[in-house]
């Protein structure tokens, strides 16, 4: 991928599909991207063991990720968007952990912070969500994160291997952030993979930092592990 003006330039590699456009929140609604709480769904319990585990993260503890990167739960490139499929979501769980690049006990601020999110839908809902997500991406929506942050840039990435089908998406989110009013602008790139398996949608993201971009190989490995566990727990058909 090429760098253009300090931002990641990526190519759209997933064919578009017909879908109704996501609905925007009423004027004056909070523009936070944290709309995951709307229609989250609590009918089906998803065990944390179906997501990331400490052994996946080189021994780092795994904790609840509900408040971490809410714009990825589910992913919303249009920050104030409500998806019609929100009403079909019947279960959700998210966790977060720091991936230790070595066996040391102390954390390094440059170690990847990973978020894993799983949502279960009524039959047809997971496929509908992916169609709605693509429609939002093709609308070139730009979400935002944090008070005073500039809009994010969302773009499709190339696949890790050519065998991935259109139920697996790889996304860059380039965010311009302000640490404090006098610090100037800092750019970081969040990278995440999203996979549909049966009636579930799985997201695994490396949130990156101001000194490094998200690690696509790391999230590909973790996404594969979580996808297998969710498929075993809830079926992949």
C-alpha positions as CSV (number, residue, x, y, z in Angstrom):
1,X,0.0,0.0,0.0
2,X,1.2,3.5,-0.9
3,X,1.4,6.4,1.4
4,X,-0.2,9.6,0.2
5,X,0.1,12.7,2.3
6,X,0.9,10.6,5.4
7,X,-2.3,8.5,5.0
8,X,-2.7,5.0,3.8
9,X,-3.9,4.6,0.2
10,X,-5.8,1.4,-0.3
11,X,-7.9,-0.2,-3.1
12,X,-11.5,-1.3,-3.1
13,X,-11.3,-5.1,-3.7
14,X,-14.8,-6.3,-2.8
15,X,-17.5,-6.2,-5.4
16,X,-20.5,-4.0,-4.5
17,X,-23.8,-5.5,-3.8
18,X,-27.4,-4.2,-3.7
19,X,-28.5,-3.1,-0.3
20,X,-30.8,-0.5,1.2
21,X,-28.9,2.5,2.5
22,X,-28.3,2.7,6.2
23,X,-30.5,5.2,8.0
24,X,-29.0,8.3,9.5
25,X,-29.8,9.3,13.1
26,X,-32.0,12.3,13.6
27,X,-30.4,15.7,13.5
28,X,-28.9,16.5,16.8
29,X,-28.2,12.9,17.8
30,X,-24.7,12.4,19.3
31,X,-22.1,12.0,16.6
32,X,-19.8,9.6,18.4
33,X,-19.9,6.4,16.4
34,X,-20.8,4.6,19.7
35,X,-24.1,3.4,18.5
36,X,-23.4,-0.2,19.3
37,X,-25.6,0.0,22.3
38,X,-28.6,0.6,20.1
39,X,-30.2,-2.7,19.5
40,X,-27.2,-4.7,20.8
41,X,-29.3,-7.7,21.5
42,X,-29.3,-9.7,24.7
43,X,-31.3,-12.7,23.9
44,X,-28.3,-15.1,23.3
45,X,-25.3,-15.2,25.6
46,X,-21.9,-15.4,23.9
47,X,-19.2,-16.8,26.2
48,X,-16.0,-14.8,26.3
49,X,-14.1,-18.1,25.7
50,X,-15.5,-18.0,22.1
51,X,-13.5,-14.8,21.5
52,X,-9.9,-14.1,22.4
53,X,-8.1,-16.0,25.1
54,X,-5.0,-15.2,27.1
55,X,-3.0,-17.8,25.3
56,X,-3.8,-16.1,22.0
57,X,-2.3,-12.9,23.4
58,X,1.0,-14.4,24.7
59,X,-0.4,-14.5,28.3
60,X,-1.9,-11.0,28.4
61,X,-5.2,-10.9,30.4
62,X,-8.4,-10.5,28.4
63,X,-11.1,-8.1,29.6
64,X,-14.4,-6.8,28.5
65,X,-14.1,-4.6,25.4
66,X,-17.6,-2.9,25.5
67,X,-16.2,0.6,25.9
68,X,-13.1,0.2,23.6
69,X,-13.4,1.4,20.0
70,X,-17.3,1.4,20.0
71,X,-17.3,2.6,16.4
72,X,-16.2,-1.0,15.5
73,X,-19.1,-2.6,17.5
74,X,-20.4,-3.1,14.8
75,X,-18.3,-1.1,12.3
76,X,-19.9,2.1,11.3
77,X,-18.1,4.2,8.7
78,X,-21.0,6.6,8.9
79,X,-20.7,7.6,12.5
80,X,-24.4,8.5,13.1
81,X,-25.8,5.6,11.1
82,X,-28.4,3.1,12.3
83,X,-28.4,-0.1,10.3
84,X,-31.8,-1.8,9.6
85,X,-30.1,-5.0,10.6
86,X,-29.6,-3.6,14.1
87,X,-33.1,-4.9,14.9
88,X,-32.1,-8.4,14.0
89,X,-29.1,-8.6,16.3
90,X,-29.8,-11.1,19.2
91,X,-26.5,-11.3,21.0
92,X,-23.2,-9.5,21.3
93,X,-19.9,-9.8,23.1
94,X,-16.6,-7.9,22.9
95,X,-13.2,-8.3,24.6
96,X,-9.9,-6.5,24.5
97,X,-6.3,-7.4,25.3
98,X,-2.7,-6.2,24.7
99,X,-0.8,-8.6,22.5
100,X,2.6,-9.1,24.1
101,X,5.3,-9.3,21.5
102,X,7.6,-11.1,24.0
103,X,7.1,-13.1,27.2
104,X,8.0,-10.1,29.5
105,X,5.5,-9.3,32.2
106,X,5.5,-5.6,31.8
107,X,3.4,-4.1,29.0
108,X,5.0,-2.0,26.3
109,X,3.0,1.0,25.1
110,X,3.8,0.0,21.5
111,X,2.4,-3.5,21.8
112,X,-0.8,-4.0,19.8
113,X,-4.1,-3.4,21.6
114,X,-6.6,-5.8,20.0
115,X,-10.4,-5.8,20.2
116,X,-12.6,-8.7,19.2
117,X,-16.3,-8.3,18.7
118,X,-19.0,-11.0,17.9
119,X,-22.6,-10.3,17.1
120,X,-25.3,-13.0,16.5
121,X,-28.2,-12.3,14.3
122,X,-31.5,-13.8,13.4
123,X,-31.3,-15.9,10.2
124,X,-30.3,-13.6,7.3
125,X,-29.3,-10.8,9.5
126,X,-25.5,-11.2,9.4
127,X,-25.5,-11.2,5.5
128,X,-27.8,-8.2,5.6
129,X,-25.4,-6.4,7.9
130,X,-22.5,-7.0,5.6
131,X,-24.5,-5.6,2.6
132,X,-25.4,-2.5,4.6
133,X,-21.8,-2.1,5.7
134,X,-20.7,-2.2,2.1
135,X,-23.3,0.3,1.1
136,X,-22.1,2.7,3.8
137,X,-18.5,2.3,2.6
138,X,-19.5,3.1,-1.0
139,X,-21.2,6.2,0.3
140,X,-17.7,7.4,1.3
141,X,-19.0,8.1,4.8
142,X,-16.4,9.5,7.3
143,X,-16.9,8.7,10.9
144,X,-15.1,10.4,13.8
145,X,-13.6,9.3,17.1
146,X,-13.2,11.4,20.1
147,X,-13.9,15.1,20.9
148,X,-12.1,17.3,18.4
149,X,-11.1,14.5,16.1
150,X,-11.1,15.0,12.4
151,X,-13.1,12.5,10.3
152,X,-11.7,9.1,9.8
153,X,-11.0,7.6,6.4
154,X,-12.3,4.1,5.9
155,X,-11.0,2.0,3.0
156,X,-10.9,-1.6,1.9
157,X,-7.6,-3.4,2.0
158,X,-6.3,-6.3,-0.2
159,X,-6.8,-9.8,1.2
160,X,-4.1,-11.6,3.2
161,X,-4.5,-14.5,0.7
162,X,-6.5,-14.7,-2.6
163,X,-8.7,-17.5,-1.3
164,X,-10.7,-15.2,1.0
165,X,-14.3,-14.7,-0.2
166,X,-16.6,-11.7,0.1
167,X,-17.8,-12.8,3.5
168,X,-14.3,-11.7,4.7
169,X,-13.4,-8.0,4.6
170,X,-10.2,-6.2,5.5
171,X,-10.5,-2.5,6.4
172,X,-8.2,0.4,7.2
173,X,-9.5,3.2,9.4
174,X,-7.1,6.2,9.2
175,X,-7.9,8.6,12.1
176,X,-6.5,12.0,12.7
177,X,-6.4,12.6,16.4
178,X,-5.5,15.4,18.8
179,X,-3.9,14.3,22.0
180,X,-4.4,17.9,23.5
181,X,-4.9,21.3,22.0
182,X,-1.2,22.1,21.8
183,X,0.1,18.7,20.6
184,X,-0.8,19.1,16.9
185,X,-2.3,16.4,14.8
186,X,-1.2,12.7,15.0
187,X,-2.4,10.0,12.6
188,X,-2.9,6.4,13.3
189,X,-4.3,3.5,11.3
190,X,-6.6,1.0,12.8
191,X,-6.8,-2.3,10.9
192,X,-9.5,-4.8,11.2
193,X,-10.8,-8.0,9.6
194,X,-14.5,-8.8,9.6
195,X,-15.9,-12.3,8.9
196,X,-19.4,-13.7,8.6
197,X,-19.8,-17.3,9.7
198,X,-23.4,-18.5,9.7
199,X,-25.5,-16.0,11.6
200,X,-22.6,-14.4,13.3
201,X,-20.4,-11.4,12.4
202,X,-16.9,-11.4,13.8
203,X,-14.5,-8.3,14.0
204,X,-10.9,-8.4,15.1
205,X,-9.0,-5.1,15.2
206,X,-5.5,-3.9,16.0
207,X,-6.0,-0.3,17.1
208,X,-2.6,0.8,16.1
209,X,-0.8,3.8,17.7
210,X,0.8,7.0,16.7
211,X,4.1,5.1,16.1
212,X,2.8,2.1,14.1
213,X,-0.1,0.9,12.0
214,X,-2.3,-2.0,12.9
215,X,-0.8,-5.4,12.1
216,X,-2.7,-7.2,9.4
217,X,-0.9,-10.6,9.9
218,X,-1.7,-10.5,13.6
219,X,-5.4,-9.8,13.1
220,X,-5.6,-12.4,10.4
221,X,-4.3,-15.1,12.7
222,X,-6.6,-14.0,15.6
223,X,-9.6,-13.7,13.3
224,X,-9.1,-17.2,12.2
225,X,-9.0,-18.5,15.8
226,X,-12.2,-16.6,16.8
227,X,-14.0,-17.6,13.7
228,X,-13.3,-21.3,14.4
229,X,-14.6,-20.9,18.0
230,X,-17.7,-19.1,17.0
231,X,-18.5,-21.6,14.3
232,X,-18.0,-24.5,16.8
233,X,-20.3,-22.8,19.3
234,X,-23.1,-21.5,17.1
235,X,-22.7,-23.3,13.7
236,X,-21.2,-22.1,10.5
237,X,-24.1,-22.9,8.1
